[in-house]
Amino acid sequence: MSPEYEAGFDVSGRLLAEERPGDNAPPLTVSELSASLKRAVEDRFGHVRLRGEISGFKRAASGHLYLCLKDDSAVIDGVMWKGGAQRLAFAAQDGVEVIATGKLTTYPGRSKYQIVIERMELAGEGALMALLEKLKAKLAAEGLFDRDRKRPLPFMPRTIGVVTSPTGAVIRDILHRLADRCPTDVLVWPVLVQGQDAAQQVARAVRGFSAMDGSGPLPRPDLVIVARGGGSIEDLWSFNEEIVVRAVANCSIPIISAVGHETDTTLCDFAADMRAPTPTAAAEMAVPVRAELLAGLTDLGLRAGRAARRGLAQARERLDMQARLMPTPDSLLEGQRQRLDQLSDALASGLRHRAADARVRLGLVGGALRRPLLDRQLDRAKERLDRLRLRPDFLVRVHQDRATAFDRLSRLFVSLDPDRPLALGFARVMASGHVVGSAAAARTAGSVTLWFKDGPADALVADPALEKPGVPLISPEPRGAARKARTAEEIRQQDLFS
């Protein structure tokens, strides 16, 4: 052992750790220290209630909530597991002051302490109103409360959908009021109107009514009433939830909000097409009074009868006045009778004048039909007929002209005969039934047929550059029946007159 150690000098710069005499604090691992701290904190602060403002709020995909609670000079992390988050009675968000109940614990992974929240509530009515105003401003900025989105209510709905509790006094008041005013069909969608899951059920009911198309066993409502009795702001808070307000604003059916009493106001009232101060007032807004309608119809019928009778009397009076002003039938026909008499007299004299004129014209025409005049006209017609008759010399001249033209065509035909040059020693080169007109075409065909005046002869055409001594250019002529068959077939194909 070194003298420095024996003398009690500091040996912290040694390479290996060694236990000193009398040292009863063995070294701990980090995990052991973290576990000890966790037990100490949880034992000491197993149940705490913290008041603070939410900041850094985040909802994980797993459903857990992560946030921070802060005041003027301190901040603490917090977590709320999925089960507690589902029981939360309001929508947590940044800036809301709450009271969180839970226990403190540590998070060894980061050497931090945090509160595991089991229950979280708004810190008094002031915090609740602040949250309400903040949500109201947000939804108003999106246009959910605009007046131009409001729709008129139907005058006489056939079916009314009611979203409310099936066991409360509200539904009985609505049904009773509807029966008194104007009986109509009512569809009740039962929901919770307070407490946990109330907002989700109300929103689901409104969306359900909106999605109905009337093709099922139940008719589609013409009007929807969302109703609840009075209560405190906490009791009515479900109708301030964003999910309910959006469902009401997006409903395709006109909707009346009847939540609470006269002085109670929720965000659902702003999003609905009409706000009713009470559920009973909503029933009064929904339908007219049947007795008043019947009385109105009766009054209208009486007024229509009086108007018809008054109009008939006035028309009769006007007809009598017009009848007194109209002329009598005799006065209307006086002029026509006089004109008839004049025309009758003029008709007799007119017939006599027409007969006299006809006799004069007949005498003139009859004088033109004398025999000498007709004979002269017949002679002139004969002369014209003689001039039109055909003379033999004309026909002979025409025949000679046609014969001369035919002789010219015959000589031209003989001169154009393709076999005529063969008699002078020429030959016609054919390949595959076609005339070969060039040496290049003949070399391309390879095998050709030479037509002479006394018949065909086959030949092979070779390229001069590839010609070999002793190889004949003309193939031997076929013999026997093969030559006769081929000759006859080629003659048939090449004959211009076949």
Summary of the structure (lengths in Angstrom):
residues: 498
radius of gyration: 62.0
end to end distance: 140.4
largest distance: 190.6
contacts: 1245
relative contact order: 0.05
helix: 49%
strand: 18%
